[in-house]
C-alpha cells in the first residue's frame, strides 16, 4: 500500500500500487440502546477492555448488512441477553479523534428475562438515583444519560418537552483542538 491522494480526491488514502484500488478508512459506527423498564434503564458492566469492570449502555460496532436499529437491538441481546423494541434515535455523538460515531436509541425492554452476555460481567436495572456515575465506561454514555434524564424531567430548555424525546447531536474531542 502507498499513501497518496487518488485522482479526483482531496485527501491521502491507502492505494494499492499494483491495481490502483483505493482502500478507504472511515469512521466506525457504534450503535446501542437505552433499554427502559418503567423508571429504570438497563446497564451492563464490561467484561472486556477497554474499560473492563465499568458500566455502560449495551452498545457495540454495527455489522455489515444490518440497519442501525437492528444493530442496536443485536448488541443489547448480545451484551445483556435482553430483547427490546427499538423506539427512536435519541443521541448521535461524533468522536473524530478516535474515528467513531455513536448512535443511541431509546428502546422498550420487552421483559425482565435478561442476563449478562460474554462481554458483560453483569446486567442490571438502575433508577436515575442509582446510576454509578463515577463508574461509567465512556464519556459518550455519561453525556447521553445526563441528557436523557434531563429530558425525562422536562429540563430541555427553550424547546420544551412532551411525550417525545428530542434527538441530541454532539461531538466529544479527546485531544485539544
N, C-alpha and C positions, 0 to 999 in steps of 0.2 A: 504494500500500500504506500502511496505517496499522499502527502497532504498538499493540496493545491486548490485553486479556485477554478472549478469547471466552467467551460464556456457557457455564458448566459446566466451564471450565478453571481453572487456578490459576497460570498464568504468561503473560507477554506473548508474543504471536505476531504474525506478519505477516498482516494480514487485508485482503482486497480490499474497499474501501469501496462498490463497486458491487454485487457479488453476495454478499459475506459469506464467500467461500471462505477457509479458513484455509490458509496456506502454511507447513507445518511445516519447521523446520530441525533436523535430527537428526544425530547423530554419523555420520561416515563409517567404514565397515568396511574395514580393511586386512587382507588375507589373504596368507599366504605359507607357504613350506616351509623346513625344514632338510633339504635333499636329501643323503642318506647314501650313500656308496660305501665299503664296508669300514670303515676307521678314519678316513675323511676326509669332509668336507662341502663342498658347492659354494657358493661365494660369487660375487657379481658386483660389479664396480667400476662405479659410476654414471657415465653419460654425460649426465645431466640434473641440473638443480637441483631441489630443494635438495640440497646435499652432493655436488656434482659431484666425481668423482675418488675418492670414498671407497668403501669396501667395505660390502656389505650382503647379507643373505639375499634371494633372489628373492621379492619381495612387491609388492603394489600394491592399488589400490582395487577392491573387489568390484563386479561389474556386476549390474544387474537380471537376473533370470531364471536365475541360477546359484546353486548351493549354495556354502557356504564352501569345501568341499574342491575343488569344480570350479574356483572362482576361484583358489585357491592353486596348483593344477596348471597352470591357464592362465597365471598370472603367471610361474611357473617356466619354462614353454615360451617365453613372450614375452621374458623377460629373459635367460635362459641357454640357450635352444634345447634344453632338457633335458626329457625325458619322465620322469615319476615315477609311482610307485604311492603314493598318499597313505595314510598309516597312521593314527595317532591325533592328535587335537588335543593339542598339547603346552603351549602358552602363550597366555594371554589377558591383555592388558595394556590398561587403560583410560588414556587420555590426555585427561582432561576439559578441560585448558586449551586444547587445540587441536581438541577435538571429534572424536577418533578412538578406535577400539578396534582393537587389533592381535590377530589370531588367527594363530598359527603352528602348523603341523602338522609332525610328523615325516613323512618321505617316503623311499621307497627309489628311488634313481636307477636307472633301468632299463638304461642302457648309458652308455658313455663318449663317445658321439657328441653333444657339446654345443658351443655357440658363442655368443658374446655376441649379444644382440638389439639392436634400435635404441636402447634405453635404457641399454645397458651398453657400457663400453669393453672389458671382458674378463670372462671367467668362468673360474674355476679351482678345483681341489680343494685343500683345506687340512687337514692334520692339526692337532690341538689346538696343538702347539708352533709351528706356522707361521701361526696366525691373526694378522692385522695388527691387534691390539687397539687400538692408538693411531690407526688409520685407519678405524675403523668409523663409518658414517654416522650412526647413530641410537642413542640410549641404549637403546631397546627391544631392539635387536639384541644389543648387548653384554650386557644383562641376561639375555636369553633364552639366549645362547650360554654364559654362565658357569654358569647353572643346568643346561643340557644336559650340559656336560662334567662337572659335579659328579655328576649322575645317572649318567652312563656309568661313573664311577669308583665309584659306590655311596655317595657322600657326601650322602645325603639326610636325615641326621639321624635323628630318632626314628621316622620312618615306614618305614625300611628300603627296600631296593630289590631287585627280582628282574628278570625279563625284561621287565617292563612299565615304562613311564616314567610318573610322576605328571603330572597336569595342574597347571600353575602359574598362579595368578591374582594379579594385582597392579595397582598404579597407579603412574604416573610423573607428577609435577607439574612444570611448567616455571616456575610463578610461586609465590612463597611463599604459604602458606595462613594 
